Amino acid sequence: MSSAAAPTLSLPGDPPGGRRAAWVWGIGVAVYFVAIIFRTSLGVAGLDAADRFDVNASALSTFSILQLLVYAGMQIPVGLMVDRLGTKKVLTLGAVLFTLGQLGFALSPSYGMALASRALLGCGDAMTFISVLRLGARWFPARRGPLIGQVAALFGMAGNLVSTLFIARALHGFGWTTTFAGSAVAGVVVLVLLLLFLKDHPEGHEPPPAEHAGAAYVRKQIAASWREPGTRLGMWVHFTTQFPAMVFLLLWGLPFLVEAQGLSRSTAGELLTLVVLSNMAFGLVYGQIIARHHAARAPLALGTVAVTALLWASTIFYPGDHAPMWLLIVECVVLGACGPASMIGFDFARPANPPERQGTASGIVNMGGFIASMTTLFAVGVLLDATGDNYRIAFASVFVLEALGVVQILRLHSRATHRERDHHVVSRVEAVHVPA
């Protein structure tokens, strides 16, 4: 029988993958790894930053809020840039910006300059993850998409692990300026690597020529991506699942554990490390499950939200002055599932959009979790100041956004899965008729 007569597991035009793909994609992941180190370095330096710049909880939260505001606001522009310019140019610009932002944060003598540096860092950071997703889509077969995305996120969490293990210790051993300036060297290293070795796509798999750039192109890309129910569902999945762990790791976890739970900074740091390690483990498990059982996406996402809400409520409303250590440990393990669950959002958007819209659609999805994180970071800071550092009231703001997100997921899920099934039927028909 001719190979043209039998359906294949790959879609027409799928890239081959292999060692070369892993090497090139690995360079992109290394850039993302460093961006995450820089992004999360404030999470272990929150108390140090409050002392250095003499600011209260609301002002301290502004660091992360501004960084995430820039990040979220850049997602659609970055998606358009990736679709239009390619991965290498966007990643190069991102690496330059987040390295300058980290160096500026190290040298900032005032709160205002430090804020500007975090905004610059957020701008560069915003250019990394969507670029890495696009790089994986250009170098690996489509069926590898869920696992490739989860592995990329896993390496990102390894960057978070570096922050919790090394940045925190370096701050107390070497001081603010030396620690942050020294870490900026990592940005220079990955910038050199991507300039020398990264390629947008393998030979023979060049994307079609981009349309003429302009307002009409931008509107068309955004409107076409947003019309897909899978894109909107992906955004709400990302919105609902990611932000509890992001808020905990990025800023408020260490103060909560030290000030509300009475732990030492070293013990609190170990619990933050547990969140990161749990995230990495869940990432591998979720990636394998979704790659083999596509129907598991929604149950995994909603199940993660439910268990996270249950443990979050059990911890902050525990009767007594402090939650027991076993409960804090379980809570940190469960928070580790939030990041991998948020990656499921991209697995809804990816099959809903053609290759030329993948960057734009990913940008829309990626906005979700960071808008939720930014909103919650602000709410927690304001509520802490308004209630005299009552973490129970402040942390309860998480439930409002979780409820909103669950309603939207349930509303869009059926429509998105029916639409995806229609796309899949068309793709299989095209695959059957590809010439041998």
N, C-alpha and C positions, 0 to 999 in steps of 0.2 A: 504494500500500500504506500502511496506517495505521502511524504511528510506533510503535504498540503492538505491531505484529507483528514488528518487527525488533529483535534484540538490540542493546544499546548498550554503549559502552565504559565508561560510568559506572554505579555502583550506584545503586539507588533512594535518593533523598534526598541525593545528593552535593551539597556546596556548590559554587558556581560558580567560585571562585577570582577572578582578575582583580587590578586595581591596588589596589583597596580591601583585598583580602585580603593582598597583598604589604606594604602599608603597616602594617596592624595586626600582622601576623606579624613584620614587621621590628622593631617596638618590643619584642616579646617576645625576639627574637634579640639586640637591643641589651642587654637585661638579662642574658642569658646570656653575652654577650661580656664584660661588666664582671665578672661572677662568675668567669669563667675567668682574667681578669687577676689578680684577688685570689687565686684558688686557686693559681696557678702562680708568683706573685711570690716565694714562698719558694724555688723551685727555683733562682733566680739569686742568692738571698741566703743560701744554706745556710752558706757559709764565714763570712759576716758575722754570721749568727745564732750560730754556734758561738763566735765571738770575743765578741760582745756579751753573751751569757748564760753564757759559760765552761762549755760542756757538751761531752761526748764524742759519738762517732758514734751510740751507742744513744739517748742523750737527744735528739740532733738529729733522729733518725728519728721520735721520739715526736711531734714537731710534725705531721708528715705523717700518721703512723699515726692519731693522735687525730682529725685533720681528716677522714680517710677513714672512720674508724670511725663517726663521727657521720653522715657522708654516706651510707654504706652502710646504717646502721641506720635512717635516715630514709626510705629509698626506698619501702617499702611504705606507711608512714603518709602520705607525700606523695602517692603514687598514689591512695590512698583520699580524701585531701583534695581533690585535683584532680577526681576523679569526683564528689565530693559538693558542693564549694563553687564549682568553676569556676576558670578559669585566673587571672583578674585578682586575686582575693583572695589566692591562694597566691603568685603572683609578687610582689605588694606586700609581703607578710610576708617573703618571701625577700630582697628588695632591702634592706629595713630591717635585717635581721639580718646579712647579709654586709657591709653598709656599716659597721655598728657594730663588727663583728669586725675589719675592716681598720683602722679608726681606733684600736680598742683595742690592736691589735698594734703600731701606730706609737708609742703612748704607754706601752706596758708597761715598767715598770722592773725586772721580775723574770721569771725563767723560768716560774714558776707562772701569773702573769697573762698572759704571752704564750701559754701553752698554752690557757688559758680563752678567749682571744680567737680563736685558731685554731679551737677547737671551735664557737664562735658563728658564725664565718665558714662552717665546714663545714655547719652547720645551714641557714643561708640559701642557700648554694650548692646544697644538696640539693633545693631547691624550684624550681630554674630549668629544668633540661633537660627533665624530664618535662612541665612546664607548657608549654614551647615545642613539644614533640612533640604534645601535646593541642591546642594552638592551631592548629598546622598541619593536624591532622586535622579540626578544626571549620571551617576557612576554605578548604581546598583539596580537590579531588576525590581519592578514594582512590588512583587510579592514580598520582598525583603523590607518594605517601607516601615511597617510597625516596629520590627526588631531594630532596624537601623536608628529610628527615632528614639527608641528607649535607650539604646546604648549611648547615643549622643548625650541624652539627658543624664545618664549614669556618669559619664566623664565630667559633665558639668557639676554634678554633686560631689565628685572627687575634688573639684576646685573648692567647693564649700568646706570639704573636710580639711583642706590645707589651711583655710581661714581659721577654723575652730581649733586645729592642733598647733599650727605654727605661728600664725599672725598674733593670736592671743598671747602666746609665750614670748614672742619677739617684742611685743609692746612693753612688757614688764622687764625684759632683759636689756633692750637697746633703746627704748623710747619711741615716741611718736614719729619724729621726722625720719630717723634711720630706718624704721620698720616699713613705712609706706614708700619712701623713696627707693629703698632696696627692692621692694616687691615690684616696683615699676620696671625693673630690668627685665623681668619675665615678658613684659609686653614688647620690648625691643627684640628679644630672642624670637618670639613667634612671628613678629613682623618680617624679620629676615627670612625665616623659613617659608612663609607663604609667598613672598616675592620671588624666591628662587625656585620653588618646587610645585606650587599649586597650579592646577589647570581646571578650567571650568567644566570640561567634559572630555570623555575619551575620544580618540580619533574615530571618525565615521559616525559620530552621534551628535553632530552640531545641531543646535536648535534652529528652527526656521527664523529667517530675518525678522527682527523686531519691527513693529509698525512705526510709522512716523510719530515721534514723541510730541506731546502737546496736551492741552486740556481735554480734548476729545478722547485721546487715548486713555488718560487717567480716569475720566468718568466711565468709559466703557469697561475698563478692567475692574474697577471697584463695583460698579453696578452689576456686572455679570457674576462676579464672585458672591456678592451679597444676595442675589436672587436665588442662589442654590441653598435649599434648606440644610444641606450638610455643612455648609460653611457656618451658618448661624447656629446650628446645633453644636458644632465644634467649638465655637466661641463661648457658648454658655456652659459646656462641659468644662472648658478651661477655666472660666470664671468661677465656677462653683467648687472645683476640686483643689485648685492650686493655693489659694490665698491663706488658709489657716497656717500651713507650714511656712509659707513665705513670710508672713507677719512674725511668726515665732523666731525664725532663723535670722531674718534681716535686721530686726531691731528689738522686739519686745520680749523675746524668750529669756535672755540673760537677766534683764531687770526683774521680770516676773519671778524667776526661780530664786534670785538672790533676795529681793526686797519683800515679795509676797510669801515665798515658801521657806525663807530662812536658810537657804543653802549657801555654801561657800562658792566663790567664783570658780574654783577649780572643779567642784562637783557639778555646778551648772554647766561649765564648759564640756564636761564629759557627757551630760545629757544632750546637749546640742550635737555633739559628735555622734551620739546614738541615733538621732534623727537622720543625720546624713548617711550613716551606715545602713540604716533600715531602708532609706530611699534607694540606695544602690541595689540592695537585695530585691526589693519589690520591683524595681525597674526591669531586672532580668526576668522575673516571674511573669509580670504583666506582658512584657514583650512577647514571650513565648506563647502565652495563652491566646493573645489576640492574633498572632500570626497563624495559629492553628484553628482558632474558633472565633471567627469574625463576629458572630452573634453575641459574644461575651462582652462586647464593648460597653453597652449601656448598663448591664447588671454590675460590671466592675466599677464603673464610674459612680453610679448611685449607691452601691454598697459601701464604697469608700467614704462618700459623703455622710452616710448614715452612721457608720462606726466612728468616724472622726467627730461628729456632733455629739454622740453619746459619751465618748471619752473626754471631750472638751468640757461638757457639762458636768461630768462626774468629778473632774479635777477642780474646776473653779468653784463649784458649789458643794464641795466636800464639807460635811459638818465638822468643824474644828478649825483651829488656827492654820494648820498646814495639812496638805494632802500627804498620805504616806508615800514612801519612796517607791514601793511597788507600783502604785497607781501612776506616779510621774513617769516611771520607766515604760509602762504600757502605753501611756499617752504619747510619749516620744516615739515609740515603735510605730504606732498607728499614724502619727503625723508623717512618718517616712513614706507612707503610701500616697500622699497627696500629689507629689511631683509626678510619679509614674501615671497616676490616674489622669492628671491634666494632659498628658501626652495623648490620651485617647481622643481628645478634641481634634488633633491633627489627623487622626485616622478616620474621622468622619469627613473632614474637609478634603483630604487628598483624593479619594475616588470621585468626589463630586465635581472636581475641576480639572480641565485639561492642563498639560504641562506648561503652556504659556501663561497660565494664571496661578500656578502653584505658589509663587512668592507672595502675590497679593492676597490670596486666600489664607495662607499661613499667617500673614500679618494681621488679618482680621481676627483669626482665632487667638493669636498670641496676645492681642489687646485685652482679652477677657480677664485672664487671671491677674494681670498687672493693674487693671482698673479696680478690680475687687481688692487687691492688696493695698493699693494706694488709698482707697476709701477707708479701709479698716485701720491702716496705720494712722491716718488722720483722726478717725473716730476714737481710737484707743488713747491717743495723746490728749485730745480735748477732754475726754471723760475722766482720765486720770487727774488732770489739773482741776476739773470741776468737782470731783468727788473726794479730793484729798488722797489720791493714790489708791482708790478702791478698785483693785484688779478684777473683782467679781463682776462689777457693773461694766467696766471697760471692756473686758474680754467677752461679755455676753453679746456685744455688737456683731460678733461673728455669725450668730444664728440668723440675723435678719438677711444677710446676703446669701447664706446657704439656702434659706427658704425661697428667696426670689429665684435663684439659679435652678433649683429643683423644679419649680413650676414651669420655667421656660424649657428645660430639658424634656419634661413629660409632654409639653405642648408640641414640640418640634420633632420628636423622635420618630413617630409613625410616618410623617410626611417625608423625612429625610431618608429613611430606610427604603421606602417604596421607590423614591427617585433613584437611589443608589442601585437598586435591583434592576431598574430599567437601563441605567448606564452599563451595568455589568453584562446584561444580555447583548447589548450592542457591541461591546468590546469582544465578547466571545465569538460573535458572528464574524467580526473583522479578523480575529486571530485564525479562525478556521480557513478563511479565504486568502491568507497571506501566501504568496507564491513560494515554492520550495527553493 
